[in-house]
Amino acid sequence: MRVMEPVIVKFRTHRECEEAALAYYRRLTPAERLEILFTLRALAHKENDAASERLARVYRIAQLERS
């Protein structure tokens, strides 16, 4: 995993910002795009987060008595 350096860029409009972001991702190789995806996924799904510590869902099938 490579270390990302922060970069600050000013844009005049939102459209200009979006075009720059698209151009950046178009320049990346497929392997670099996947690396970013896996990095973001790992950050979002840490094993020590609250969501992974919740209780497991348990289902019980009960037989009903016929009267």
Steps between C-alpha positions, in 0.01 A plus 500: 500500500644831400488812715279775367619857529245777554459739210308827508367643174267796456233502231276779381192283450363163608501385139872577469562298816300202373681505166837502676396205719383302196822579316702379801318166516522454123880533523524218754569146389240234581737360764526841668123537499461159663761590758299809594182292517655241730652770722164673541327167559752405769452833673123464493496140628747491787451199726505713813210725406161501673320331211716188517443469877121483480313183585459233239150439371353175623179346367299233676227299335230410748245227446146621569258272678193407300173522689 
